[in-house]
Amino acid sequence: TGSAACLPSPAFAARAGIESSSYYSEAAKPSVKNAKRFVGTYDDKLHPSCERRISIEEQVQFSEVTGRKYFSALFSGTDVVPAGLDGLIFAPCDEASMKKTGREYTFNAKIAADGESVDAGDNIHVGRWHPAGLPPSDDWIGIKWKDGNRWVKN
């Protein structure tokens, strides 16, 4: 009789100091090239004229909780929607709105190791990279958020 291979979980492998590359499929290997697609400035269709910036740390991180690798991202910009409000709210960063409720923000997020998705852990900023020519949409590049909003890369 043959024996089935029993591989340790990625979290166990990391704690044990075992080389983890043999435990991940090729698709799960970190891709800094894909993650770097998120770096830059964006236009937000729900918040015209609001600043949207993303930067990343190029060194891959590992979550002991999820057992997954990721890249750390920093989001920053301006907004006129008070913190804590969610849902699809159209709120441009025009001069009057910025004077009344304008604010600057920063928050951290995780870009998946494959560079395809982003999650800030707030259940709002959860999205996927949208390459040009992806049907059934028009020709744009950026982030498609789970709530239907999109940030178009400049």
N, CA and C of each residue as an Amber inpcrd file, in Angstrom:
protein
   462
   0.8400000  -1.1910000   0.0000000   0.0000000   0.0000000   0.0000000
   0.8770000   1.2430000   0.0000000   0.4400000   2.2630000  -0.6940000
   1.1720000   3.5360000  -0.7290000   0.7200000   4.4220000   0.4030000
   1.5200000   5.3780000   0.7230000   1.1250000   6.3150000   1.7700000
   0.8800000   7.6840000   1.1640000  -0.1520000   8.3330000   1.6240000
  -0.4820000   9.6760000   1.1420000   0.4110000  10.6870000   1.8350000
   0.8090000  11.7030000   1.1040000   1.6400000  12.7630000   1.6860000
   0.7880000  13.6140000   2.6120000   1.3360000  13.9330000   3.7330000
   0.6480000  14.7920000   4.6970000   1.5230000  16.0190000   4.9070000
   1.1290000  17.1350000   4.3260000   1.9240000  18.3510000   4.4020000
   1.4420000  19.2420000   5.5340000   2.3500000  19.9110000   6.2100000
   1.9430000  20.8260000   7.2740000   1.2780000  22.0680000   6.6940000
   0.4750000  22.7130000   7.5140000  -0.1560000  23.9580000   7.0830000
   0.9160000  25.0240000   6.9000000   0.6420000  26.0750000   6.0820000
   1.6160000  27.1510000   5.9190000   1.9820000  27.8170000   7.2440000
   0.9990000  27.9710000   8.1470000   1.2750000  28.6080000   9.4440000
   2.2350000  27.7460000  10.2640000   2.0040000  26.4310000  10.2720000
   2.8970000  25.5370000  11.0070000   4.2880000  25.5600000  10.3910000
   4.3630000  25.5260000   9.0670000   5.6620000  25.5410000   8.3860000
   6.4460000  26.7890000   8.7570000   5.7660000  27.9280000   8.8170000
   6.4510000  29.1830000   9.1640000   6.9600000  29.1430000  10.6010000
   6.1240000  28.6710000  11.5260000   6.5350000  28.6040000  12.9340000
   7.6860000  27.6240000  13.1240000   7.6900000  26.5540000  12.3350000
   8.7200000  25.5310000  12.4670000   9.9940000  25.8800000  11.7050000
   9.9520000  26.9730000  10.9360000  11.1250000  27.3790000  10.1720000
  11.3840000  26.4960000   8.9660000  10.3370000  25.8410000   8.4830000
  10.4630000  24.9620000   7.3230000  10.3170000  25.8000000   6.0600000
  11.1020000  25.4960000   5.0430000  10.9770000  26.1870000   3.7590000
   9.5610000  25.9690000   3.2500000   8.8400000  27.0420000   3.0390000
   7.4260000  26.9290000   2.7060000   7.1470000  26.8390000   1.2180000
   8.1380000  27.0750000   0.3570000   7.8630000  27.1110000  -1.0790000
   7.2540000  25.8100000  -1.5820000   7.5880000  24.6850000  -0.9620000
   7.0350000  23.4160000  -1.4180000   5.5750000  23.2540000  -1.0270000
   5.0670000  24.1120000  -0.1660000   3.6930000  23.9780000   0.2940000
   2.7370000  24.9230000  -0.4140000   3.2390000  25.7390000  -1.3290000
   2.3910000  26.6820000  -2.0470000   2.3990000  26.3330000  -3.5210000
   1.2450000  26.4880000  -4.1430000   1.2030000  26.2910000  -5.5860000
   1.9070000  27.4650000  -6.2500000   2.2220000  27.3090000  -7.5020000
   2.9070000  28.3760000  -8.2540000   2.0800000  29.6600000  -8.2130000
   0.7510000  29.5360000  -8.3080000  -0.1210000  30.7130000  -8.3300000
  -0.0890000  31.4720000  -7.0150000   0.2350000  30.7960000  -5.9220000
   0.2120000  31.4520000  -4.6150000   1.5390000  32.1190000  -4.2630000
   2.5590000  31.9290000  -5.0880000   3.8480000  32.5410000  -4.7850000
   3.7320000  34.0560000  -4.8990000   4.3980000  34.7780000  -4.0240000
   4.3100000  36.2370000  -4.0380000   4.7760000  36.8500000  -5.3590000
   4.0450000  37.8590000  -5.8120000   4.3800000  38.5720000  -7.0370000
   4.4230000  40.0630000  -6.7490000   5.6240000  40.5810000  -6.4580000
   5.7560000  42.0120000  -6.1970000   5.3930000  42.8030000  -7.4490000
   5.6480000  42.2320000  -8.6200000   5.2950000  42.9160000  -9.8700000
   3.7870000  43.1720000  -9.9310000   2.9910000  42.1660000  -9.6230000
   1.5370000  42.3430000  -9.6310000   1.0850000  43.2770000  -8.5160000
   1.6750000  43.1450000  -7.3360000   1.2890000  44.0080000  -6.2100000
   1.5870000  45.4730000  -6.5160000   2.6810000  45.7370000  -7.2280000
   3.0670000  47.1140000  -7.5460000   2.0810000  47.7930000  -8.4950000
   1.2000000  47.0220000  -9.1410000   0.1710000  47.6350000  -9.9960000
  -0.7140000  48.5710000  -9.1860000  -0.8860000  48.2700000  -7.9030000
  -1.7480000  49.0810000  -7.0490000  -1.1340000  50.4400000  -6.7110000
   0.1830000  50.5730000  -6.8290000   0.8740000  51.8130000  -6.4550000
   0.4850000  52.9320000  -7.4110000   0.1000000  54.0870000  -6.8410000
  -0.2080000  55.2370000  -7.6800000  -1.3720000  56.0430000  -7.1570000
  -1.9100000  56.8820000  -8.0370000  -3.0590000  57.7210000  -7.6990000
  -4.2540000  57.2810000  -8.5360000  -5.4400000  57.5780000  -8.0130000
  -6.6690000  57.0980000  -8.6340000  -7.7390000  58.1790000  -8.6650000
  -8.6710000  58.0380000  -9.6230000  -9.9070000  58.8170000  -9.6460000
 -11.0030000  57.9090000  -9.1160000 -11.7900000  58.4250000  -8.1910000
 -12.8710000  57.6810000  -7.5470000 -14.1830000  58.2020000  -8.1160000
 -14.9590000  57.3490000  -8.8070000 -16.1760000  57.8150000  -9.4780000
 -17.2340000  58.3220000  -8.4970000 -17.2050000  57.8600000  -7.2540000
 -18.1740000  58.3420000  -6.2650000 -17.6960000  59.5830000  -5.5210000
 -16.4090000  59.8650000  -5.6170000 -15.8440000  61.0040000  -4.8860000
 -14.9030000  61.8050000  -5.7860000 -15.4730000  62.4700000  -6.8120000
 -14.6420000  63.2450000  -7.7350000 -13.8160000  64.2950000  -6.9950000
 -12.6050000  64.4820000  -7.4470000 -11.6350000  65.4510000  -6.9140000
 -11.0660000  65.0620000  -5.5520000 -11.5050000  63.9610000  -4.9660000
 -10.8920000  63.4830000  -3.7220000  -9.5950000  62.7630000  -4.0890000
  -8.5750000  62.9650000  -3.2780000  -7.2870000  62.3230000  -3.5320000
  -7.3330000  60.8680000  -3.0800000  -6.7790000  59.9990000  -3.9130000
  -6.6840000  58.5720000  -3.6190000  -5.2680000  58.1330000  -3.9900000
  -4.4900000  57.7060000  -2.9950000  -3.1010000  57.2730000  -3.2230000
  -2.8640000  55.9280000  -2.5390000  -2.0510000  55.1080000  -3.1880000
  -1.6570000  53.8250000  -2.6000000  -0.1530000  53.6470000  -2.7810000
   0.4980000  53.2470000  -1.6980000   1.9060000  52.8490000  -1.7580000
   2.0020000  51.4710000  -1.1060000   3.0610000  50.7340000  -1.4250000
   3.2280000  49.4060000  -0.8240000   4.6580000  49.2230000  -0.3280000
   4.8010000  48.2790000   0.5810000   6.1170000  47.7860000   0.9750000
   6.3800000  46.5720000   0.0920000   7.5450000  46.5510000  -0.5410000
   7.8260000  45.4910000  -1.5100000   8.2620000  44.1700000  -0.8910000
   8.4750000  44.1490000   0.4120000   8.8550000  42.8910000   1.0610000
   7.5930000  42.1400000   1.4760000   7.5270000  40.8770000   1.1040000
   6.3580000  40.0690000   1.4250000   6.2700000  39.8520000   2.9370000
   5.0470000  39.8770000   3.4450000   4.7580000  39.6530000   4.8650000
   4.0400000  38.3110000   5.0050000   3.9730000  37.8190000   6.2270000
   3.2820000  36.5630000   6.4890000   2.3600000  36.7350000   7.6800000
   1.1030000  36.3300000   7.5340000   0.1310000  36.3970000   8.6210000
   0.0890000  35.0710000   9.3620000   0.4330000  35.1140000  10.6400000
   0.3370000  33.9110000  11.4770000  -1.1210000  33.4940000  11.6470000
  -2.0340000  34.4510000  11.5690000  -3.4580000  34.1690000  11.7730000
  -4.0460000  33.4050000  10.5910000  -3.8080000  33.9100000   9.3730000
  -4.4060000  33.2860000   8.1900000  -3.4960000  32.2730000   7.5180000
  -2.1990000  32.3350000   7.8300000  -1.2560000  31.4480000   7.1640000
  -0.9740000  31.8520000   5.7310000  -1.2300000  33.1210000   5.4040000
  -1.0490000  33.5930000   4.0340000  -0.0240000  34.7080000   3.9560000
   0.6040000  34.7960000   2.7900000   1.5480000  35.8720000   2.5230000
   0.7980000  37.0470000   1.9060000   1.3390000  38.2550000   2.1050000
   0.7100000  39.4590000   1.5680000   1.7370000  40.5820000   1.5010000
   1.3550000  41.6610000   0.8340000   2.1480000  42.8840000   0.8010000
   1.3920000  43.9500000   1.5810000   2.0930000  44.7110000   2.4110000
   1.4760000  45.8000000   3.1690000   1.2830000  46.9970000   2.2510000
   0.1110000  47.6060000   2.3400000  -0.2040000  48.7860000   1.5350000
  -0.6430000  49.9170000   2.4510000  -0.3360000  51.1400000   2.0480000
  -0.7860000  52.3320000   2.7580000  -1.6600000  53.1360000   1.8110000
  -2.8980000  53.3600000   2.2270000  -3.8300000  54.1960000   1.4840000
  -3.8290000  55.5730000   2.1360000  -3.8870000  56.6200000   1.3300000
  -3.9610000  57.9770000   1.8690000  -4.7210000  58.8510000   0.8850000
  -5.1910000  59.9880000   1.3930000  -5.9060000  60.9040000   0.5160000
  -6.7870000  61.8600000   1.2820000  -7.7970000  62.3650000   0.5740000
  -8.7650000  63.2890000   1.1660000 -10.1650000  62.7290000   0.9730000
 -11.0630000  63.1550000   1.8470000 -12.4400000  62.6750000   1.7850000
 -13.3570000  63.7180000   2.4040000 -14.6330000  63.6310000   2.0640000
 -15.6320000  64.5170000   2.6670000 -16.7320000  63.7270000   3.3510000
 -16.6710000  62.4080000   3.2660000 -17.6430000  61.5530000   3.9410000
 -17.1240000  61.2970000   5.3490000 -17.9240000  61.5970000   6.3720000
 -17.4610000  61.3560000   7.7440000 -17.0830000  59.8920000   7.9630000
 -16.0350000  59.6600000   8.7180000 -15.5970000  58.2980000   9.0270000
 -16.7480000  57.5270000   9.6590000 -16.8790000  56.2760000   9.2780000
 -17.9250000  55.4340000   9.8500000 -19.1390000  55.2840000   8.9550000
 -19.3440000  56.2010000   8.0170000 -20.4530000  56.0530000   7.0760000
 -20.0180000  55.0990000   5.9850000 -20.8960000  54.1810000   5.6310000
 -20.5650000  53.3020000   4.5280000 -21.7540000  53.2030000   3.5900000
 -21.5890000  52.4840000   2.5330000 -22.5910000  52.4250000   1.4910000
 -22.1560000  53.3020000   0.3350000 -22.8910000  53.2430000  -0.7460000
 -22.5570000  54.0310000  -1.9260000 -23.0700000  55.4530000  -1.7600000
 -22.1680000  56.3510000  -1.4420000 -22.5040000  57.7520000  -1.2050000
 -21.7250000  58.5970000  -2.2000000 -22.4320000  59.3970000  -3.0090000
 -21.7620000  60.3070000  -3.9280000 -21.4210000  61.5710000  -3.1550000
 -20.1350000  61.8740000  -3.0620000 -19.6860000  63.0420000  -2.2960000
 -18.3900000  63.5810000  -2.8980000 -18.4980000  64.5740000  -3.7840000
 -17.2930000  65.1370000  -4.3920000 -16.5090000  66.0050000  -3.4130000
 -15.2170000  66.0680000  -3.6190000 -14.3380000  66.9090000  -2.7980000
 -14.2260000  68.3020000  -3.4230000 -15.3700000  68.9430000  -3.6120000
 -15.3410000  70.3120000  -4.1270000 -14.9650000  71.2600000  -2.9960000
 -14.7330000  72.5110000  -3.3220000 -14.2380000  73.4710000  -2.3350000
 -15.1850000  73.6170000  -1.1420000 -16.4830000  73.7240000  -1.3980000
 -17.4540000  73.9000000  -0.3100000 -17.4900000  72.6730000   0.6080000
 -17.4980000  71.4860000   0.0110000 -17.5410000  70.2560000   0.8080000
 -16.2720000  70.0730000   1.6260000 -15.1290000  70.4160000   1.0400000
 -13.8610000  70.2830000   1.7680000 -13.8230000  71.2290000   2.9660000
 -14.3730000  72.4380000   2.8100000 -14.4030000  73.3890000   3.9320000
 -15.3200000  72.8850000   5.0430000 -16.4240000  72.2520000   4.6510000
 -17.4250000  71.8170000   5.6260000 -17.0260000  70.5110000   6.3380000
 -16.6940000  69.4750000   5.5790000 -16.4320000  68.1580000   6.1880000
 -15.1480000  67.5020000   5.6820000 -14.3030000  68.2570000   5.0110000
 -13.0840000  67.6810000   4.4370000 -12.1220000  67.1600000   5.4940000
 -11.4480000  66.0900000   5.1690000 -10.4550000  65.5150000   6.0760000
  -9.4340000  64.7290000   5.2660000  -8.2650000  64.5490000   5.8470000
  -7.2540000  63.6730000   5.2730000  -7.3350000  62.3390000   6.0000000
  -6.9470000  61.2910000   5.3220000  -6.9970000  59.9720000   5.9480000
  -5.7940000  59.1380000   5.5320000  -5.5160000  58.1440000   6.3350000
  -4.5900000  57.0620000   5.9880000  -5.1330000  55.7860000   6.6270000
  -4.9330000  54.6900000   5.9640000  -5.2270000  53.3880000   6.5630000
  -4.3680000  52.3340000   5.8830000  -4.1720000  51.2440000   6.5840000
  -3.3680000  50.1370000   6.0730000  -4.2660000  49.0760000   5.4570000
  -3.7130000  48.3610000   4.5010000  -4.4360000  47.2660000   3.8620000
  -3.4330000  46.1820000   3.4860000  -3.9820000  45.0450000   3.0810000
  -3.1450000  43.9270000   2.6420000  -3.4690000  43.6140000   1.1900000
  -2.4200000  43.5590000   0.3790000  -2.5670000  43.1200000  -1.0010000
  -2.1580000  41.6550000  -1.0240000  -3.0280000  40.8100000  -1.5630000
  -2.7450000  39.3740000  -1.6090000  -1.4030000  39.1180000  -2.2800000
  -0.7520000  38.0470000  -1.8890000   0.5770000  37.7180000  -2.4070000
   0.6130000  37.6350000  -3.9270000  -0.5000000  37.2190000  -4.5360000
  -0.5240000  37.1270000  -5.9950000  -0.7750000  38.4800000  -6.6590000
  -1.0210000  39.5230000  -5.8450000  -1.2240000  40.8640000  -6.3850000
  -2.5550000  41.0700000  -7.0770000  -3.5380000  40.2350000  -6.7660000
  -4.8270000  40.3250000  -7.4450000  -5.9230000  40.9980000  -6.6280000
  -5.7880000  41.0310000  -5.3020000  -6.8640000  41.5890000  -4.4850000
  -6.2960000  42.3880000  -3.3220000  -7.1590000  43.2340000  -2.7470000
  -6.7700000  44.0850000  -1.6230000  -7.8770000  44.0340000  -0.5770000
  -7.4850000  44.0880000   0.6960000  -8.4490000  44.0480000   1.7920000
  -7.8940000  44.8520000   2.9610000  -8.6460000  45.8780000   3.3710000
  -8.2200000  46.7170000   4.4940000  -8.7280000  46.1810000   5.8250000
  -9.5150000  45.1160000   5.8070000 -10.0120000  44.5360000   7.0430000
 -11.1850000  45.2860000   7.6470000 -11.7370000  46.2580000   6.9060000
 -12.8600000  47.0410000   7.4220000 -14.1870000  46.6590000   6.7700000
 -14.1640000  45.6290000   5.9200000 -15.3250000  45.1540000   5.1800000
 -15.8690000  46.1970000   4.2020000 -15.1460000  47.2720000   3.9830000
 -15.5160000  48.2950000   3.0050000 -14.5020000  48.3070000   1.8690000
 -13.2500000  48.4300000   2.2220000 -12.1840000  48.4950000   1.2240000
 -11.6870000  47.0890000   0.9060000 -12.5300000  46.3640000   0.1850000
 -12.2490000  45.0050000  -0.2590000 -12.4600000  45.0110000  -1.7670000
 -11.4190000  44.7080000  -2.5210000 -11.5680000  44.7810000  -3.9670000
 -10.5680000  43.9360000  -4.7130000 -10.7140000  43.9630000  -6.0350000
  -9.8510000  43.1950000  -6.9270000  -9.2500000  44.1200000  -7.9700000
  -8.0540000  43.7710000  -8.4370000  -7.4190000  44.5050000  -9.5160000
  -8.2310000  44.2820000 -10.7870000  -8.4710000  45.3530000 -11.5190000
  -9.2300000  45.2920000 -12.7600000  -8.3080000  45.6660000 -13.9160000
  -7.9040000  44.6930000 -14.7340000  -7.0500000  45.0070000 -15.8790000
  -7.8750000  45.5600000 -17.0430000  -7.2120000  46.2140000 -17.9620000
  -7.8920000  46.7460000 -19.1460000  -8.5060000  45.6050000 -19.9500000
  -9.6780000  45.8730000 -20.5250000 -10.3090000  44.9130000 -21.4180000
 -11.0280000  43.7700000 -20.7510000 -11.2450000  43.8400000 -19.4440000
 -11.9410000  42.7650000 -18.7360000 -13.4410000  42.9160000 -18.9660000
 -14.0770000  41.9620000 -19.6530000 -15.5090000  42.0940000 -19.9010000
 -16.2960000  41.9570000 -18.6050000 -17.4620000  42.4860000 -18.4720000
 -18.2220000  43.1980000 -19.5020000 -18.0800000  44.7190000 -19.3720000
 -16.9880000  45.2050000 -18.8910000 -16.8480000  46.6350000 -18.6180000
 -16.1260000  47.3590000 -19.7340000 -16.0640000  48.6620000 -19.5730000
 -15.3040000  49.4620000 -20.5170000 -13.8120000  49.3010000 -20.2450000
 -13.0050000  49.9880000 -21.0100000 -11.5550000  49.8140000 -20.9620000
 -10.9330000  50.7150000 -19.9030000 -10.8020000  50.2050000 -18.6740000
 -10.1840000  50.9710000 -17.5950000  -9.3020000  50.0480000 -16.7670000
  -8.3740000  50.6630000 -16.0370000  -7.4490000  49.9290000 -15.1730000
  -7.5840000  50.4880000 -13.7680000  -7.6810000  49.6240000 -12.7810000
  -7.7720000  50.0960000 -11.4040000  -8.3300000  49.0500000 -10.4690000
  -9.0840000  49.5140000  -9.4660000  -9.6290000  48.6280000  -8.4380000
 -11.1460000  48.6130000  -8.5190000 -11.7080000  47.4290000  -8.5870000
 -13.1580000  47.2380000  -8.5350000 -13.4820000  46.8100000  -7.1130000
 -14.2070000  47.6540000  -6.3700000 -14.5310000  47.3800000  -4.9720000
 -15.7610000  46.4960000  -4.8680000 -15.8860000  45.7850000  -3.7650000
 -17.0000000  44.8390000  -3.5950000 -18.3560000  45.5330000  -3.5790000
 -18.3900000  46.8430000  -3.2340000 -19.6610000  47.5660000  -3.2250000
 -20.0570000  48.0770000  -4.6080000 -19.2270000  47.8120000  -5.6180000
 -19.5310000  48.2310000  -6.9770000 -18.7930000  49.4910000  -7.4100000
 -18.2410000  50.2370000  -6.4660000 -17.4690000  51.4270000  -6.8230000
 -16.1790000  50.9930000  -7.5070000 -15.5460000  51.9370000  -8.1590000
 -14.2570000  51.6450000  -8.7690000 -13.3400000  52.8470000  -8.6710000
 -12.0690000  52.5510000  -8.5170000 -11.0250000  53.5720000  -8.5630000
 -10.2550000  53.3350000  -9.8500000 -10.2260000  54.3570000 -10.7060000
  -9.5380000  54.2620000 -11.9870000  -8.1370000  54.8410000 -11.8240000
  -7.1420000  54.0500000 -12.2000000  -5.7490000  54.4750000 -12.0220000
  -5.4000000  55.5860000 -13.0030000  -4.6960000  56.6090000 -12.4830000
  -4.2360000  57.7260000 -13.3220000  -2.9680000  57.3460000 -14.0550000
